[in-house]
Amino acid sequence: MFSLFKTFVAVYETKSFTRAAQQLYFSQPTVTVRIKKLEEELGTSLFFRGKNHEVIPSEAANQLYSRVVDLLEQWSKIERELQQNTSKRQSFKVAVSHSVAGSVMPQIFQEFMPEINHLEMEISTFNSDKVFDLVSNHELHLGIIEKPLMGARTNTFPIYDDELVLAGNLESDLFFIREKGSGVNHYTEQFLKECESIPKNIVTMNSNELIVNHLNAGLGASIISKRFIDNEIPFVRLGEKYKRVFYGVTYLDEHQPSIKKLTERIRKLGMKSKED
């Protein structure tokens, strides 16, 4: 119910479903569904469309607004007090894709350091699809993935840019690919479809580190993040189609203030990287 009230306040104050969605980092359809659900719960209409498509609060909405604001403020105060009164460390479960784990995860971890004394952290690695599913089921507080997966129960936002390259022995008939469900696999399949000749020997590996070790040994080629390539491994750039983004994923209806504070830092990290 609190998530419905927060959405109501955002629409009431902005007089716009679009601006409310931007403010809450939701999609506009999510805002529409929540307002409709609240109207069904209350048995009354809360907003009408004007002649110029502006959002007009109903009389019921005007009566409800101040009471909901007071209720949300009281609830936030209760949450803060309970948070301050407990000495137990806050569980914070994070999972990242393999490419993220081997490249930008230390930078992301820096954002957790101010709160590290109050956290009981668990960090795991899975492919992007698995990470997204765990966040969707609220089994994780934060996921970092390699493709823009979105769902009704999650909030997905960009963090870092990345570039995939063709690396290794480019004359070899041996080609290494990541497993299905990984962020790289989609691009690899796209590359192979565009190839004039398909490599004779394709080997699936579920680890970027394993692939890089083979490339360093002069064995085969692969599509892999440029972040993993050192001066010893030859590579060629593949153009704009192979530039991608690492995304953060959080659970949409997270209620823990400390968790929301941590995930908001990661979202701002993405905004800062865009500015830079």
ROLUM-286409 format. One record per residue (C-alpha): x, y, z. Coordinates in steps of 0.001 Angstrom, whole numbers, plus 524288, in hexadecimal, padded with zeros to 5 digits. Example, Ala and Ser with C-alpha at 12.3 -4.5 7.8 and 13.67 -1.06 7.14 Angstrom:
BEGIN
8300C7EE6C81E78;835667FBDC81BE4;
! end
This chain:
BEGIN
800008000080000;80B328096D802FD;81059807F87F524;802DF80BEB7F012;80297817C17F912;8102F81C1A7F4AF;80BF981B277E685;7FF93822E37E980;8076482DD77EFFC;810BA82E917E469;8059E82FC07DA91;7FE438398E7E30D;80A3C8423C7E4C3;80F21841AF7D6B8;8018D841B07D06D;8075D838317C68D;808528296D7C56E;8149E82B017BD1A;81BB6833E77C6B9;8177082B557D21A;81D5281F847CB3E;82A18826DA7C925;82A6782B377D753;8281181D6E7DC5C;830C4816D17D211;8253180EA37CD99;81F4680CA47C03C;812FF8149B7BD63;80A98808447BC2F;80ED3804607C9F8;80A21811897CF36;7FD348100C7C7E9;7FB0C802507CD52;7FDEF806AC7DB40;7F4A0812387DAB6;7EA02809827D512;7EC327FF9D7DFEB;7EB6980A3B7EA59;7DECD80F507E456;7D9368018A7E4D7;7DD3E8002C7F31A;7D6DB80D1C7F6AE;7CB0D80BA17EDBF;7CCAB8192E7E7D3;7D380820477DCB8;7DF7D828217E070;7E36482EC97D3B3;7DCE2833787C737;7E2648379F7BA0E;7E017845B87B61D;7DDA284AC57A860;7EC3584C737A625;7EF3A83F197AC29;7F371845487B8F9;7F16083D237C53B;7E6FD842F47CE47;7E56A83DD27DC45;7D7A883A487E079;7D19D83F637ED04;7D4AC8323A7F327;7E2FB833D97EF51;7E3638415E7F580;7DE0283BE280232;7E72683039801DC;7F3D7837507FEBF;7F72283DAD80BD7;7F35F8317F81364;7FBEC828D980AEC;807798323080C14;8062A831DC81AF5;805268230781AD1;811568217E8125A;8190C82AD581AE6;815268235B8271E;818B781679820C6;8261181BB281C8F;828818204582A6A;82510812CC82FAE;82E3780C57825DC;8396A8157582991;837618133283813;836F7804888368F;84311804FE82E0E;84A6780D2483810;84635804BF84389;84B4E7F80683E20;859867F41F83F31;857F77E8B3835DF;85F077EA1B8290B;856787EC1D81D2B;856647E0D48139B;85A517E5B180625;85A5B7DB9F7FB3C;8608A7DF137EE3F;862D67D7137E1F9;86A277DB4D7D5E0;86C907D5D77C85D;879C57CFDA7C550;87E677DB647BD27;87ACE7E4EB7C7E9;8819F7DC977D22D;88E487DCE67CA7A;88E307EB497C700;886447F5F47CDDD;8820E7EF187DA6A;88D1A7F5147E2B0;88873802A67DE9A;87A7F7FF2D7E238;87ED87F96B7EF36;88503806877F2E3;8773580BFF7F3D2;87431802647FECD;88003805BE80721;879C9810D580F1E;86FB4806F98143A;878257FAC68149A;878757FA3382391;869AE7F8E4823B2;868467EEDF818E3;868697E040817EA;86BCA7DF2880992;86AE47D3BD80047;86FEE7D5417F253;86DE17CAA27E826;8702F7C9167D98E;8666A7C3967CFC0;862FE7C6697C1AE;85A3B7D2267BF17;84D7E7CA8B7BDCA;84F8F7C3A77CAC9;852F57D05F7D1C5;846BB7D6E07CC66;83E017CB9B7D0A7;8438D7CBFD7DE83;840F47DA9A7DFAC;8332D7D8E87DA1B;830507CEFA7E4C5;836277D8147EF1F;840AF7CE0C7F240;84AB27D8C77EFA7;84B017E72B7F318;853747EB397E782;857A07E5267DAB3;861477EA0D7D081;85EFE7E4557C2FD;863807E5CF7B4ED;856A97E7B47ADC7;84A827F0377AFDC;841577E62D7B5C9;834F67EC437BB61;829137E7607C2B3;81D187EB8E7CA59;823E17E9407D776;8312B7EF297D466;837AB7FC1B7D1A5;842A67FBB97C781;84C20807067C575;8591D809127BE14;86611809A77C56D;8720C807F17BCA7;874CF807647AE14;87C267FBAE7A8BF;8818C7F75079B91;8826E7E9857963B;88D917E62E78CF0;8920E7DA89784EA;89E5B7D5FE78BE2;8A8807CB3878AEA;8ADF67C39D77F5B;8A5757C90D7748E;8AA2B7BEC576ACF;8A64E7B35F77381;89AFF7AA09770C5;898E67A91777F7F;88EEC7B27B7854A;88AEF7B3E579390;87D447B8787975A;876797BB247A445;86ABB7B3087A87B;85CB57B69D7A506;856FC7C0567AEA6;863A97C7ED7AFC2;864167D5F27AAFA;86EE27D3117A129;868207C76A79AF5;85DF37CFE079416;868927D7E278D5D;8708F7CBCF78A21;8650E7C56478350;862C87D20577BCF;871237D23D777B3;871087C40577333;864C47C65676B03;86BC47D17F7641F;878507C9BC761DF;87BA57C5EF753E7;880EE7B90975909;87D157B291765DE;888787AD8276E25;8899879EC076D4A;88B3B79CB677BD1;8829E7A4337856F;884D97A1D0793E4;87BAE7A6E679E9B;881C47ABDC7AB42;87AC77B1B37B70C;885FC7BA6A7BB6F;88C4E7C6697B566;898B57C3867BCEF;899487B5F97B6EA;8979C7BB997A944;8A2137C5F77AB7C;8ABA57BBB17B06F;8A9FC7B4267A3B9;8AB597C07879B90;8B7ED7C3D57A2DF;8BCF57B65D79F60;8BAB57B939790F6;8AF007B02A7902C;8A35E7B4827882D;89B857C116787C9;88F967C67F78EC1;886587D1FD7902D;889BC7D7DD79D5D;889AE7E4B97A4C0;895227ED857A167;896D07EF647B00D;89CC67E1B07B0A0;8A67E7E3A77A58E;8B4AA7E6FA7A897;8BF857EA8E79F20;8C2E47DC4279CFB;8B5F37D8AE79696;8B32F7DDDC788D7;8A5797E2DE7864A;89D387EA5177C84;891FC7F38F77F58;884AF7EFCA779EF;87DB37FCE37798D;872288034078048;869B57F6FC7803B;873147F0BA789D5;8731F7FBBB7939B;86A677F8B279F2D;866EC7FCFA7ACF2;867FD7F6BA7BA5D;85AFC7F8447C17F;856F97F8887CFB0;84A847F1537D390;843187F33D7E04D;836567EE287E5E5;82B9B7F8177E33C;8249E7F75E7F057;8307C7F6FA7F948;82C7E7FC4E806AC;839487FC2C80E55;83E4480A4780F22;84C81806048103D;84B5C7FD6880423;844DE8083A7FC67;84FC38117780081;85A33807FD7FB99;853A0805257EEA6;85143813A87EC74;85FFE815AC7ED67;861F780BEE7E273;857A2812A27DA1D;85E8781FAC7DC2C;86B53819337D898;86582816787CB4A;860E48248D7C9F4;86E8D829597CD77;87520820867C368;86C28826397B8EF;86FFC833FF7BCCF;87E70830877BC43;
! end
